[in-house]
Amino acid sequence: MLTRRQVLTGAAVTAGAALLPATAAAAHTDHADHGGHPGNSATPFALGVASGDPLPDSVILWTRLLRAGLPNRPVQVEWQVALDDRFRKVVRSGSTHARPELAHSVHVDARGLLPGREYFYRFRALGVLSPTGRTKTAPWPWQDGGALRFGIVNCQDFQNGYWPAYTGVAAEDLDVVLHLGDYIYEYDPHSRFADRNHTTPVTPGLDQLVTLADYRARHAQYKGDPALQAAHAAFPWIVTWDDHETENNYASLIDEIDDTGAQHQSPADFARQRAAAYQAYYEHMPIRANLKPGSPDLRIFRRFDFGRLARFNVLDTRQYRTDQPGGFPGDFGLPQAGTANVTGTLTGEDQERWLADGLNHSPARWNVIAQQVMMSRIKLPNPTGGLPAILANLDQWDGYAPQRTRLLQHLVDAKVRNPVVLAGDIHSTWLSELRVDFDKPEQSPVAVEFTATSISSDFPIAFDAPLKALNPTLNPHVKYFDGSRRGYLRCVVDRHEWRTDARTVDTIEVRQTPVTTTASYVVESGTSTLHTA
């Protein structure tokens, strides 16, 4: 039986330089070493700038100072927020310190802003101005009109190829970007591209990161990519992690099932690794969270309202989950293991109650569950052609089927308006209708699910054609599937309908290539039925 890895893995601103134009196409940095050593740059802002977690009156502004010779002490960082990209109309400003114990990262909660407004921001440190970023606050809480435009991205394996999809994201007209996990990958250097080899960890050969220094270096390498910097600088982001930010297929404090020998860790050892991974994630993300350095716990499930149009419940399906059932290599195995997993949970009890409460009392027309792994039941033909003929990915909701049934039934019982599930992880595009009982296709769907393909992580092309041929029989609730292309989803939502466009690139072998729309589906308010646009 194939393992999950076999199936799924496959402008610096110099001192004194003028600020870059803050357009979506130009608001990014470049640096001399795309191979992942941004600290060699002369600017302390070689990792760019970012914003995130937009509220009606505030947004998080982020940067991390990094360059050779940076002093091992707090460094004063000034920040400004303006109505224009030339900063003639500054509306908020202040100063903070980038502290070495947090890798000289900065998280400014810029408050006192107006709802639904575009702003520009920048930093100054060590006599150098940062690139300019553009951000936008959420609308008034009671606003019940207009449209929301956002992108869905995930799974950006640096070693697997370049990120022209992020250049496409940066050129879009969006209000916000959602990142649903696998922002970095933990594997050892092994790229076919000379300039895309991963940083070397403290302990090479484990094919995983362990120390805080390991995770910091890997995040910095990813953040040094100019296309990713462009997408961060163009819009606010809402982020959540999946497994690879820490380690493949981990569950709570349980190590990856396939790890043996030196790779295998006890829960106590894994807690130390998770603490390092979570801290590095916080240090490199524009996220509003309460980090306690050294702790293996960090709450990142949270909620965002965009007026009365849409509520986003952003989940964490890694930190609190029970172990994948069955003990199968790679967590691919018998579907019955998932349906029998009556005590299994992806969210933990507290987060499940929090989600139900947010759905029950939502004022929104569209109620979104933004999370990591596909909720649709997916029957996978055994790629070996042997028995069992049908497999399930037990790392997804298929491994936790009773909780999935409980959640989908709750959407019905609580009469949740227009529920929509967002997912990533699987490195392919799946647009599906969700039913309480997937064995009863005559049932009306109770929600729709949009699963975004990867930015660069590999989906084995050998499985693309068989799934396209067999989905109508094995998975009739799947209305669209494509495993052949990398890219992202673009969503436009108003009071009457939700439109999702699959935006894809033909290759990740080069840094720049056009982005095109390869599929468009809509769901009308008051239904959970997908149809082509």
C-alpha positions in Angstrom: 0.0 0.0 0.0 1.4 3.4 -0.9 2.2 5.8 1.9 0.8 9.3 2.0 4.2 10.8 1.0 4.3 8.6 -2.0 0.8 9.6 -3.1 0.9 13.3 -2.4 4.5 14.5 -2.1 6.0 14.5 -5.2 13.1 43.4 -4.6 15.3 43.9 -1.7 15.0 47.5 -0.5 18.5 48.9 0.1 19.3 51.5 2.7 17.8 54.9 1.7 16.0 53.5 -1.3 12.6 54.9 -2.2 9.5 52.9 -1.3 8.2 50.7 -4.0 4.8 51.5 -5.5 2.1 49.9 -3.5 0.1 48.4 -6.4 -0.8 44.8 -6.3 1.6 44.0 -9.1 4.5 46.0 -7.7 4.2 45.8 -3.9 6.9 43.2 -3.4 10.6 42.9 -2.8 13.3 41.1 -4.6 16.6 39.9 -3.2 19.8 38.6 -4.5 19.7 35.1 -3.2 16.5 33.2 -4.1 18.0 30.1 -2.8 16.9 31.0 0.7 19.5 33.2 2.4 17.7 36.5 2.7 19.8 37.4 5.7 22.7 38.2 3.3 20.7 41.2 2.0 21.7 44.7 3.0 18.1 45.6 4.0 16.7 44.5 7.3 13.3 44.0 5.5 14.5 41.2 3.2 11.4 39.1 4.3 9.0 41.8 3.2 5.9 43.0 5.0 2.5 41.6 5.5 -0.9 42.3 7.2 -3.6 40.0 8.5 -6.6 39.2 10.7 -8.6 42.2 9.5 -11.3 43.5 11.8 -13.6 46.6 11.2 -11.3 48.9 13.1 -7.9 47.1 13.1 -5.4 44.9 11.3 -2.2 43.2 12.2 0.9 44.6 10.6 3.9 42.3 10.3 7.6 42.3 9.5 10.7 40.6 10.7 14.1 42.2 10.7 16.8 40.0 9.2 20.2 40.8 7.9 23.8 40.0 8.6 25.1 41.8 11.6 21.7 42.4 13.2 22.3 43.2 16.9 21.2 40.7 19.5 19.1 43.2 21.3 15.7 44.9 20.9 15.6 47.1 17.8 13.2 50.1 17.6 10.8 49.8 14.7 8.5 52.7 13.6 5.3 52.1 11.7 2.8 54.2 9.7 -0.6 53.7 8.3 -1.9 56.1 5.6 -4.7 56.5 3.2 -2.4 56.9 0.2 0.7 55.1 -0.9 2.8 58.2 -0.7 2.0 58.6 3.0 0.8 62.2 2.7 -2.3 61.3 4.7 -0.9 59.3 7.7 -3.8 58.3 10.0 -2.0 56.1 12.5 1.7 55.7 13.5 3.8 54.5 16.4 6.8 52.6 17.4 7.6 49.2 18.9 10.6 46.9 19.4 11.6 43.9 17.4 13.0 41.6 20.1 15.6 38.9 19.5 13.7 36.3 21.6 11.0 36.5 18.9 13.5 36.5 16.0 13.1 40.3 15.7 9.6 39.9 14.4 7.0 42.6 14.8 3.2 42.3 15.2 1.5 45.7 15.4 -2.2 45.7 16.1 -3.0 48.9 14.2 -6.3 50.1 15.8 -8.6 53.1 15.3 -9.1 52.4 11.6 -12.3 52.9 9.7 -14.3 49.9 8.5 -14.1 48.7 4.9 -11.2 51.1 4.0 -8.1 50.5 2.0 -4.9 51.6 3.8 -1.1 51.5 3.1 1.5 50.8 5.7 5.3 50.7 6.1 8.0 50.4 8.7 11.3 52.0 9.4 14.2 50.4 11.3 18.0 51.0 11.5 17.6 54.0 9.2 15.9 52.0 6.4 12.3 52.2 5.1 10.5 49.0 4.4 8.5 48.2 1.2 5.0 49.5 1.3 2.1 47.1 1.9 -1.6 47.5 1.1 -4.3 46.3 3.5 -8.0 46.6 4.1 -10.2 46.5 7.1 -13.4 44.4 7.4 -16.7 46.3 6.7 -19.1 47.6 9.3 -20.6 44.8 11.4 -24.1 45.6 10.3 -23.3 46.1 6.6 -25.5 43.8 4.5 -24.6 44.6 0.9 -21.8 44.8 -1.5 -19.5 42.0 -2.4 -16.5 40.2 -0.9 -13.7 39.0 -3.1 -11.0 36.7 -1.7 -8.5 34.1 -2.6 -7.8 30.6 -1.1 -4.3 29.3 -1.1 -2.4 26.4 0.5 0.4 23.9 0.1 3.5 25.7 -1.2 6.4 23.2 -1.3 9.4 25.4 -2.0 11.4 22.5 -3.4 8.8 21.3 -5.8 8.8 24.3 -8.1 8.3 28.1 -8.4 5.3 30.1 -7.4 3.8 31.9 -10.4 0.4 31.4 -8.9 1.4 33.9 -6.2 2.2 36.5 -8.9 -1.3 35.8 -10.1 -2.8 36.3 -6.6 -1.0 39.6 -6.2 -2.5 40.9 -9.5 -6.1 40.1 -8.4 -8.6 42.5 -7.0 -9.2 41.0 -3.6 -10.3 42.0 -0.1 -8.4 39.3 1.7 -6.5 36.0 1.2 -7.1 32.8 3.2 -4.2 30.4 3.6 -5.4 27.0 4.7 -2.1 25.4 5.7 1.2 23.8 4.7 2.9 27.2 4.5 6.3 25.5 4.8 7.5 21.9 4.4 9.8 20.2 6.9 11.7 17.9 4.5 15.5 17.8 4.0 17.1 19.5 0.9 16.3 17.5 -2.3 15.1 19.8 -5.0 15.7 19.3 -8.7 16.0 23.2 -9.0 19.4 24.4 -7.9 17.9 27.5 -6.3 15.1 25.8 -4.5 16.9 23.4 -2.1 15.6 23.6 1.4 17.7 25.0 4.2 19.8 22.3 6.0 18.5 21.5 9.5 20.6 21.1 12.5 20.1 17.3 12.2 20.1 16.4 8.5 18.9 12.9 7.6 15.7 13.0 9.7 13.8 14.6 6.9 12.1 16.8 9.4 12.8 19.9 11.4 13.3 19.8 15.2 14.7 23.0 16.7 13.5 26.6 16.8 16.5 27.6 14.6 15.4 24.9 12.1 11.9 26.3 11.8 13.0 29.9 11.7 15.4 29.3 8.9 12.8 27.5 6.8 10.2 30.1 7.3 12.7 32.8 6.4 13.6 30.9 3.2 10.0 30.7 2.2 9.3 34.4 3.1 12.3 35.4 0.9 10.4 34.4 -2.3 9.5 37.5 -4.2 6.1 36.2 -5.5 5.0 35.3 -2.0 6.1 38.7 -0.8 4.1 40.3 -3.5 0.9 38.5 -2.5 1.4 39.3 1.2 2.1 43.0 0.5 -1.0 43.3 -1.7 -3.8 42.1 0.7 -4.4 41.2 4.3 -4.2 37.5 5.0 -6.1 35.1 7.3 -3.9 32.1 8.0 -4.1 28.7 9.7 -1.7 25.8 9.8 -2.0 22.2 8.7 0.6 19.5 9.4 3.8 20.4 7.5 4.4 23.6 9.5 5.3 21.1 12.2 5.5 17.6 10.8 3.6 15.5 8.2 0.4 13.9 9.5 1.0 14.6 13.2 -2.0 14.4 15.5 -1.9 16.5 18.7 1.3 15.2 20.3 1.4 12.0 18.4 4.3 11.6 15.9 3.9 10.6 12.3 2.9 7.0 12.1 5.7 6.0 9.6 8.5 7.4 11.8 10.9 4.9 13.1 14.3 4.9 14.7 15.8 8.4 15.1 12.8 9.9 13.5 10.4 8.6 16.1 9.6 10.9 19.0 7.8 10.4 22.3 5.0 12.8 23.2 7.3 14.7 25.4 9.9 15.1 22.7 7.3 16.0 20.1 5.9 18.6 22.5 9.2 20.4 22.4 9.3 20.2 18.6 5.7 21.5 18.4 6.6 24.4 20.7 9.4 25.4 18.3 7.2 25.0 15.2 4.4 27.0 16.7 6.6 29.8 17.8 8.3 30.1 14.4 4.9 30.1 12.7 3.8 33.0 14.9 7.0 34.9 14.4 6.5 34.8 10.6 2.7 35.3 10.3 0.5 38.4 10.5 -1.7 36.7 13.0 -3.4 37.9 16.2 -2.5 35.2 18.8 -1.2 35.0 22.3 2.1 33.2 22.1 3.8 31.9 25.2 7.3 31.0 24.1 8.3 27.4 25.0 4.7 26.3 25.2 3.5 23.5 22.8 0.1 25.1 22.7 -1.1 28.1 20.7 -4.8 28.8 20.0 -5.3 30.0 16.4 -8.9 29.0 15.8 -10.8 32.3 15.5 -13.7 34.0 13.8 -14.0 36.9 11.3 -17.2 38.7 10.3 -17.4 40.6 7.0 -20.5 42.6 7.8 -23.6 40.5 7.6 -22.5 39.0 4.4 -20.1 36.3 5.5 -18.8 34.8 8.7 -15.5 32.8 8.6 -14.9 30.2 11.3 -11.2 29.4 10.9 -10.4 26.0 12.4 -7.3 24.2 13.7 -7.6 20.5 12.8 -4.1 19.5 14.0 -3.5 20.6 17.5 -6.5 19.0 19.1 -7.2 15.9 16.9 -7.1 12.3 18.0 -4.8 10.0 16.2 -5.7 8.8 12.7 -7.6 5.5 13.0 -6.4 2.1 11.9 -2.7 2.3 12.1 -2.3 2.1 8.3 1.0 3.2 6.7 0.6 6.8 5.5 -2.9 6.9 7.1 -4.4 5.5 3.8 -6.5 2.5 4.6 -9.9 0.9 4.9 -12.8 3.4 4.9 -14.5 1.3 7.7 -11.7 2.5 10.1 -13.1 6.0 9.7 -16.7 5.2 10.0 -16.0 3.2 13.2 -14.0 6.0 14.8 -16.9 7.1 17.1 -14.6 8.8 19.6 -12.3 10.4 17.0 -12.2 14.2 16.6 -10.4 16.5 14.3 -11.2 19.6 16.4 -11.4 18.6 20.0 -14.5 19.1 22.1 -13.9 22.7 23.0 -13.4 23.8 19.4 -16.3 21.8 18.2 -18.6 23.6 20.7 -17.0 26.9 19.7 -17.8 26.2 16.1 -21.4 25.2 16.8 -21.9 28.4 18.8 -20.6 30.5 16.0 -22.8 28.8 13.5 -25.9 28.9 15.7 -25.7 32.6 16.5 -24.4 33.9 13.2 -26.0 37.0 11.6 -24.3 36.3 8.3 -25.9 35.3 5.0 -23.0 32.9 4.3 -21.4 30.8 7.0 -18.0 29.6 6.2 -15.9 26.8 7.8 -12.4 27.5 6.7 -10.2 24.5 7.6 -7.5 22.3 6.3 -8.6 18.8 5.1 -11.3 17.7 2.7 -14.7 17.1 4.4 -16.2 15.3 1.4 -16.3 11.5 1.5 -13.8 10.3 -1.1 -13.5 6.7 -2.2 -10.1 6.2 -3.7 -9.4 3.3 -6.1 -6.4 1.3 -4.8 -3.5 2.4 -7.1 -1.9 -1.0 -6.9 -5.0 -2.6 -8.4 -5.1 -5.1 -5.5 -7.3 -5.5 -2.4 -8.9 -3.7 -0.8 -10.2 -2.2 -4.0 -11.3 1.1 -2.3 -9.2 3.1 0.1 -9.8 6.3 2.2 -7.4 9.0 3.2 -7.9 8.7 7.0 -6.0 11.9 7.6 -9.0 13.8 6.2 -12.6 13.9 7.6 -13.0 10.4 6.1 -11.0 9.2 9.1 -13.4 11.0 11.5 -16.7 10.2 9.8 -18.9 10.2 12.9 -17.8 13.8 13.8 -18.4 14.8 10.1 -22.0 13.3 10.3 -22.6 15.1 13.6 -21.5 18.5 12.1 -23.4 18.1 8.9 -26.6 17.1 10.8 -26.1 20.2 13.0 -26.1 22.4 9.9 -29.6 21.0 9.2 -31.0 21.0 12.7 -29.8 24.5 13.5 -30.9 25.8 10.1 -27.5 27.4 9.4 -27.8 29.8 6.5 -25.7 28.9 3.4 -22.9 26.8 5.0 -19.7 26.6 2.9 -16.7 24.5 3.7 -13.2 25.5 2.5 -10.3 23.1 2.4 -6.8 22.4 1.0 -4.2 19.8 1.8 -4.8 17.4 -1.1 -2.9 19.3 -3.9 -5.8 19.2 -6.3 -9.1 21.0 -6.9 -12.4 19.4 -5.7 -15.7 21.2 -5.8 -18.4 19.2 -4.0 -21.8 19.0 -2.5 -22.0 17.7 1.1 -24.7 15.3 2.3 -25.4 14.0 5.8 -25.4 10.5 4.2 -23.2 10.2 1.2 -24.8 6.9 0.4 -28.1 8.6 -0.3 -27.5 10.8 -3.4 -31.2 11.5 -3.5 -30.8 13.6 -0.4 -30.6 17.3 -0.8 -27.1 18.6 -0.1 -26.7 20.5 3.1 -23.5 22.5 2.3 -20.9 23.0 -0.5 -17.2 22.5 -0.3 -14.5 24.2 -2.2 -11.1 22.5 -2.0 -8.2 24.5 -3.4 -5.3 23.0 -5.3 -1.7 23.6 -4.2 0.5 26.6 -5.0 3.3 24.1 -5.9 3.0 20.9 -3.9 2.8 17.8 -6.1 -0.3 15.7 -7.0 0.7 12.5 -8.8 -0.5 13.0 -12.4 -1.0 9.2 -12.8 -4.1 9.5 -10.5 -5.6 12.4 -12.3 -7.3 10.6 -15.2 -8.5 7.6 -13.2 -10.2 9.9 -10.6 -11.8 12.0 -13.3 -13.2 8.8 -14.9 -14.3 7.2 -11.6 -15.6 10.2 -9.6 -19.1 10.1 -11.2 -19.5 6.6 -10.0 -17.5 6.5 -6.8 -18.0 10.1 -5.7 -21.0 11.5 -7.4 -21.2 14.5 -5.0 -18.0 15.8 -6.6 -19.0 18.1 -9.3 -15.5 19.1 -10.4 -12.0 17.6 -9.9 -8.6 18.5 -11.4 -5.3 17.1 -10.2 -3.2 18.3 -13.1 -2.8 22.0 -12.3 -1.4 24.2 -9.5 -3.0 27.5 -8.5 -5.6 28.9 -6.2 -9.3 29.6 -5.9 -10.8 33.0 -6.3 -14.2 33.6 -4.7 -16.7 36.5 -5.2 -19.6 36.5 -2.8 -22.7 38.8 -2.6 -26.1 38.5 -1.1 -27.4 36.4 -4.0 -24.7 34.0 -5.0 -21.2 32.6 -4.3 -18.9 32.2 -7.3 -15.7 30.2 -7.2 -13.1 30.3 -10.0 -10.3 27.8 -10.3 -7.3 29.9 -11.2 -4.4 27.8 -12.4 -1.0 27.9 -14.1 0.3 25.5 -16.7 3.7 25.0 -15.1 5.7 25.6 -11.9 9.0 25.1 -13.8 9.4 28.8 -14.2 8.9 31.9 -12.0 6.5 33.7 -14.4 3.7 32.2 -16.4 0.1 33.3 -17.1 -2.8 32.4 -14.7 -6.0 31.4 -16.4 -9.5 30.4 -15.2 -10.0 26.7 -15.8 -13.4 26.2 -14.1 -16.1 28.4 -12.6 -19.0 27.3 -10.4 -21.7 29.1 -8.5 -24.1 28.3 -5.6 -27.1 30.5 -5.1 -28.1 31.8 -1.7 -30.7 29.5 -0.1 -29.4 26.4 -1.9 -26.4 24.1 -1.5 -26.3 23.0 -5.2 -23.3 23.7 -7.4 -23.6 24.5 -11.0 -21.3 25.9 -13.7 -21.2 29.6 -14.1 
